[in-house]
């Protein structure tokens, strides 16, 4: 199915991602991406503390043989499935979302697949008690033979008021999610460990030299 809704995406650096856990997931992806400047294969992706994150991760396979990519859900019993009211393993994502949400959500996944880069989005939704909940979604693409064939979504929910009801969060009322941010992460696509000096970075020792002796510049390789 093709929708006429066109969504705008901001160009962003990895720092746009708020959640520390999502930043860790993104940094692992970036380390793999940096080798050849292409999305890695999904089986290479083994972030630290993966077991702790599985309840917030949704794995998809991607079929790009159709005009619009078709994503099939491969995860079951995730925490976010409670927000939609039921699990969706083996179901096309657009069918799982339904006609009300799909036109606003699917273009975010399509952007990730088309660009082969991470996409981050934030939207406000209301739980059944009227609490405003931030729905933060990080999409990571994975490729084989030049085609994106897997996507992993990390979904985090946050409420400034404290507790909220996640059950039927996405289907519990008639109000659509209110987008706050849609960003394609296409800048600063590298990960530098804190406290390290990058390869080939120039370091100048600025102590005052003895008369007639030039400052020394060393290139680290």
Order of alpha helices (4+ residues) and beta strands (2+ residues): beta-alpha-alpha-beta-beta-alpha-alpha-beta-beta-beta-beta-beta-beta
